Amino acid sequence: MNLSELLAYQSRKYPHKQGIVTPHETITYREWNHLVTRCAKGLQRLGVEQGDKVMIRMPNTKEFLFSYFAIHRLGALAVPINAKLIANEISYIYKHSDAKVFITHDMLFQQVKAMDQGHEGIFIKTGEASEGWLAFDQLLQENSDPEIVSASYDEDEASILYTSGTTGYPKGVVFTNKNILTVATMMAIEMKMGQSSRLLHMMPLSHSAPLHLFLAAGTYVGATHVLAPTFTPDLLLEMVEKERVTHFFGAPVAYQLTAKHPEVRSADLSSMEYWVYGGAPLDRSDVEFVKQAFQTDQLCCVYGLTEAGPNGTLLLPEDHDDKAGSIGKRAALNCEMSLVDEQGDPVPQGEVGEIVLRGDGNMKGYYKDEEKTNESLRDGWLFTGDMAQLDEDGFIWVVDRKKDIILSGGVNIYPKEIEEVLLSHPHVQDVSVVGVPHPDWGETVKAFVVQDGQLDDVAEECKQLLADQLATYKIPKLYEVLNELPRNATGKLLKNQLREQNQRA
């Protein structure tokens, strides 16, 4: 079984039901399936076969859905990439993935129009054809009868998603059909999705959570997919109200920005059953602010890694009042979770350990990187690199990333703890704490601060703030003011660049 066959099944079961809703049109499940068949035949005519890689760089549009399911229907591997990536990042992934075809949207074309000159392959864009580029509509000229029946099975590879590369080059995470359907089933059951559900897609479908937890899960149950090419608070409120959306997944910032919108309290959001967020927890003050603004008690936090499907843990709506900021107390359906020490043994309550996850949603491995695969997957467990501890009620609190822990004088220091305190200062806009080399202590703590210009002495004010809340050994000795912190296309902080900068100095 694979996603494309699920779509064909739903098209027979719910032929006239809304499958895709865009700002401009509605497409039924039967129409969607026919267009996927046409797209698959068009790709097949161009030489795409089982096992080939097809890269997709598109916003959340109908063409993304046609392409993604058509690729699966041929037994090829879909390689969706973030629309915000720049040319050299795109070029690296295209070469590393061994892609045979590159499909992009006309609104993103200018940045990649020279791809056909420096790379071999087939290049396709929506809108008009261009020199070296075929028009996407040419793929849809084939007749949809007879329908292509996919020869792809559970254990066959289905897609490659590239990590954001915060510590070096992006890694390609390979998923089988079974991996994807395992996490889709989890989300559908945990979030009570069904045939009457209406899922709003505003976060990029190139990311594992929107793609697997919402697109795949919604298709699994025959839900309606409401597409928006981008996120803005205005558009979120408008789409939920107009389309009577029942489920939404967003990054915490999407909720924080929308909660500040002047019309959020007057918008009719009563159709929403689950407001799902992930990528980072919301702290208690943010949760209260969002709940009041959205007039809801249905916030749900999901924790997981791309490499895990993403599967992991859940902080359910009823736990937000007391445990906001944690990632829940149990693994989600189809997943096991444990906190372990350096030897792989479980740690007791209150001690810090690494989160490890086990389940059929875990990736098959990293593409063309057996060494990294073996480092991450051990005895069926995925070692996440996230350090956490259990509280007295069994709830899990992420402390920091393992690679970001600072070892100074033989003592572990967790940068996240320091950063959270510094961010409470009204004139600190952004901050990153890293360990830099020290001849005696191994590492010492340094804070990179983005401030609003109203701090006369950044180091002194930060030290005073920290002195009231943290032990002396945790307080950074070094401070540097930056105009902005280095981040990648997805907004993730690039701490490795800050560390490397100090090593070179």
N, C-alpha and C positions, 0 to 999 in steps of 0.2 A: 504494500500500500504506500502511496505517496500523496503529497498535497494536490497534485494535478488530477489524480484519480478521485480524490475527495471532491474537487470542484465538479468533475463530470457527474459524480453521484448526486451532488446537491442540485445540479441543473436538471436532472431527471425527477428528483423528488419535489423541488420547488421551482419549476420552470418560470413562473410568472412573478416570483418574489423579487423584491429589490435586492440585488447583489452588491452593486456599487452606486453610491450617490456622490456626485461631484458638485461644485458650485453651479455647474452649467447643465448637467444632464443626469438621468437615472438609467442604469443598465440592469436588466434582470439577470438572474443566474443563468438562464438559457442563453441569452445574448452574450454574456461574459464567456461562457464555455465555448460558444461558436467562435468568438474572436480569438480566444486562446488557441483553438485548433488551427485557425487561419495563420496566426502568428507562428505557431510551431511548424506548419508546413512551409511558410516562407523562410524560416531559419533552416529547415531541412534542405530546401532548394539551394541554399547558399553553402551547404556542406556541413552543417552542424550535426554531430552524431553523439551517441551515448558516450559519456566521459569527457566531452569537450567542455571548456570553460567559457562562459559568456558573461562579460562584465556589464553591469547596469549602473549608470550614473544619472539618476533622475530624482526630482522631488516626488512627493506623494501624489501621483497622477494616475489616471486610468492606464496609461501606457506602461507604467511600472508594473501594474498588476497583470496586464496582458503578457508582458515579457517574462516576468518571474515564473508564472505558471506554465508558459509555453516551453521554457527551458527545462523545467521539471518533466514536462510531458515527453520530451525527447530523451530523457535520461541523462541530459547534460548537467553541468554544475553551474548554478547561478552564483555570480560574484557581485553582490550589490556593494557600492562604495558611497561614502558620504559626499553629498553634493558640494560641501564646503572645502573639500580637499583642493590643494593648489596643484599646478601642472606637474612639478617634479614628484610629488607624492602619488599622483595618478599614474604617472609613467612607471614608477617603481612597482606599484601593485600590479599594473597590467603585465609587466615583464615577469614578475615573480610568480604570478598565478598561471602563467602560460595561456592567457586568454586568447581565444581564436576570434572573438567578436566583441566589439565595444558598442554599446547602445547608450545614447544620451538624449537629453531633451533640448529643444531649440532654445529655451531660456537660459541654458547653461553652456551653449555651444561655443561662444567666443573664446573661452578659456582653453578649450581642447581642440579647436579647429585644425591645429597643425599635427594632431596625433597620427593622421594617416601618412604623414611625411617621414616620421622617425620610427615608425613601428610597422611590422607586418600584421596583416589581419583584415577583417571586414569591419567597416565603420558605418554606423547607422544613426540617424538623428530624426527627431520628429520635425514636422514642418516640411519645407521644400528641400529637395536634394541639393547638395553642394559638391564642389569638385572633390572627388575622393570619398564622398559620403553618400550613402543611399538614403532615401526617404523611408521613414518607418511605415508609412501607409503602403509601401510596396510589399511589405511582409503580409499585409492583410488582404491581398488580392486573390489568394487561393480560396477554393471552395471548402466549406467546412464539412462537407460530406465526401467520403466517409471519415468519421472521427478517428484520430490517432489514439490507440490504446498504449499507454506507457508500459514499457518492459522493465521499469525500475522497481526494485523490491526494497524491503525494510532495511537491509544492511548495506545497500548501495549508497555511495556518496551522492549528496544532493546539493550542497552549497559550500562556499568558503566565505566567511566573514572575517574582515581584517580588523585586528585590534588597533587602538588609537596610537600605539607606538610612543608611549610616554618615556620609555627607557631605551629607545633605539628604533630600529626599523620596525614597521608594523609586522605582526605575525598573522599568517593565514590560518583561521580556525576552521577545520573541516568537520562538517556535520553529515550524518547519514539521514535517510528518511525517518528511521526509527528515533533518532535523537530529537528531531523537530516535532514529530507527532507525540512524543512522550511529554515534552513541556507544553505543547498545545493542549493536550488532554488535562494536564495539571491546572492550567489557567482557566479553562472552560469550567471545570468542576469547582475549583476554589472560589472563583468570582461569579459563579452561578450564571454563566452565559448560556443562552438558548436561541432557538429559532426566532424569537421575537426581539432579541437584543439588537441594539444599534450602536456600533463601535466607532468612535471618532479617532481618526488617524491624523495627528498633527506633528508628532515627533517623527524624525526621519526613519523610513522603512528600511534603510541600510543598517540600522542598529538591531541587535538581537532581540531586545525586549519588544519594541513595536512590531517587528517582523514575526517572531515566533509566538510571543505571548498574546498578541492581539490579532494580527492578520491570519496566522495559521489557526489559532484557537477559534476565531470567529468563523472561518471557513469550515472548520471541523463540525460546528453545530448549525451551520446554515444561517448565520447572523447577517445583518446588513452592514457593509463597510462604508462609512462616510469619510470622504477624503478631503483634506485641505493641504495645499502645497507648502504651507508654512505655518508658523505659530505667531499670533499676536493676541493679547488679551481681548481686544475687540472681537476678533474672529472666533475665539473660543466661546465667548458668551453668545455670539450670534448663532453659531452652528449648533450649540447645545439646545438653545431655545427653539430655533427653526426646525431642526431635524429630530427633536425629542430623543436625544442621545441618551443611552443607558450606561455606557462604560467609556472611560477616558483614561489613557496613560500619559503621564507627563513627567518631566524632570521637576524637581522641587522649585526651581526658579519660575517655571510656568505658573505654578500655584501662587507663589509669592507676588509675582507681577500682577496677576489677574485679581488677587485679593485687594490690591490697591486701586483697582479701576473704579472710577466714580459711579459706574452704573451696575456694579456687581450685585448689590443688594436688591436692585429693582428688576434684575433679569429673572426670568422663570427657568430655574434649574431643577424643577421638581421631578423631571423624568429620570435624572441620574441615579443609578443604583450603586455604582462603585466609582469613586475617584481614586485611581491607582497612581502611585508615584514610586520612583526608584532611581538608582544612581547614587543617592545619598539620603540619609534620614532627614526628617524635619525635626528641629528641637521643639520643646514644649511650647515656647512662646509663639513660634511660627505655626504650630498646629492649632493653637487657640485662635490665632489671628485668621487663619484660612478657614477654620470651621465656622467662625462667626460670619465672615464675609460671604462664604458660599452657602451659609445656613444649612449645614449638613453634618451628620455624624458618621458618614460613610467613607472616611479616608482609609486607605489601605497601603502600607509600605511593602514593596517586594525587594528582597535582596538576592542577588545572584551575579555571576560572572558570565560574560559571553561564552567562555569555555565550558560553562555548566549548562548552557542551553538557551537562556539563563534560567536555571532552577536554583533554589536555595531555601530561604526562609520567608516568613510572612509576619508582619505586625498587623493584626486584624483590627477592624474599626473599634471594637469594644475595648481594646487595650490601649488606645491612644491617650486617654485621659491620664493614666498613671505612668505609662511607659513610653511616651513619645521620645524619640531619639534612639531607641533600641531597634533591633531588626527582628524582634519577635522571640518566641520561646520554642518554636518547633520548626522542623523542616517542612516544606510544602509537599504536596502529594507527589509520589514517584521520586522522592529524594530522601537521603539520610544525611545527617550533619553531625560533626563532632569537633571539639576543640582539642588539639594535641600539642605535645611538646616537641623538642628537636628529635627525640627518638621515635615519635609517632604514637606515643602513649597518651590517653586522655588525661587532661589536667583537672584538678578539683575545682569546685566552685570558688570564685574569687581570684583565681590565678589566670594570667594571660596565656593564651594558646593560639595556635593557627587554626583558622576555620578550614575544615576539609569536607568535601561533599562527595556523595556517591549516588549514582542513579543512571538510568538509561538515557537521560538527557545530556550527560557529559559528552563532550566532543570526542570524535574519533582520534584526533591529534592535530598537531600543527603541520601545515603543508610544507613538505620538504625540509623538515627539521625534527629528526628523530631524537636528537639529544635533548631539546627543549621539551618535547613530548614526554620523554621518560622522566624528566625532572618534575613535571607537573602532574602526571598520572602515575600513581604508584599503588599497586595492589587494588585497583578499582577505584581508588580515592583521588579526587582532584584537590591538590594543594593550592589554595587560593592566594596565599600571600597576605591575607587579611588577618590581623591579630585582634583577638576579642576576649572577653571574659563574661562569665555568667554571674548575675546578681543572685540575691537570696531567694528570689521568686522564680529563678530559672530563665530569665530573659537575657538575651545576648546583646552585648554592647561592643561595637567595633572600637578598638583603641587606636589602631593605625595600620598602615601598610608595613609588612615585614621589611621590605627593602628601604623604607624611610626611617626605621628606628635608628636612633643615634646611640652609639656605644662610647661613652665617655668615662674613662677611669674604671672600666669594667661594669658600669651601671647602664641599664637600658633607659633611654629617655624617649618619650613618645611625642613627636612634633605636633600631632593633632591637638593634644591637650593644651599645649602652649598657644597654638594658633587660635583656638576657640576663645581663650582669655583675651588675647590681643585684639581680636575682632570685636570685642565688646566695647572697645574705646571708640567714642563718637567720631574721632578724626582719623581712624585707621580704616581705609577703604578695602585693602586686600593685604594678605600677609602669607609668607611661606617660611617655615623654619626647617633648616637642614643642618646636617653635621659637616663640618669642614675639618681638614687635617690639623692635628695639634701634635707637636713633638713629644710631649710628655703624657697627655691624656688619651692619645689615639685620635679622638675627635673632640671638638668643642662645638657649642651650639651657636648658630648664627641666624638672625631674623632678617628677612628681606621685607621691607615695609613699603606699601603704597599709601601715601597720606594726602590729605586735602590742602596742605600748605599752612595749616594753622598750628602745627607742632613746632615750637621753638627748638626744643632739644628732643629728638625722637628717642634716642637711647635712654635718656633719663626718665622720660614720661612712661615708656614701656616698662622699664625696670620697676618703677614705683607701682604701676598697676599689677605687675606679676608678683611683686613681693608680698602682697596681701593674700594671694591665692595659691601660690605654688612654692614648693621647696626650693631652697637657694640653688641647688645643683642643676635644676631644670631651667633656670632663668638664663636666656642668651647673654653671652658676654660681648658678642659682636652684632652690629646693626648696619644695614645699608638701605638707603632710600632709593627706590626705583620709580619710574613713571608708570610702569605696568609690569606684571609678572608674565613670564613666557608661558604661552598656552598653545595647544595644537588646535586643529580645525574644529574639534568637538568641544573645546573649552576646557579640556583637562590640563591641569598644571604640569609643566615640564620641570620637575625638581632636578632631574639629571643635568639640565643645562646650568642651573644655579650651582650645583656641586662642581661640575666641570670647570666653570668660570673661576672658582676659588682654587682649584687644583692647578690651573694654568698660572694663576697669579703667584 
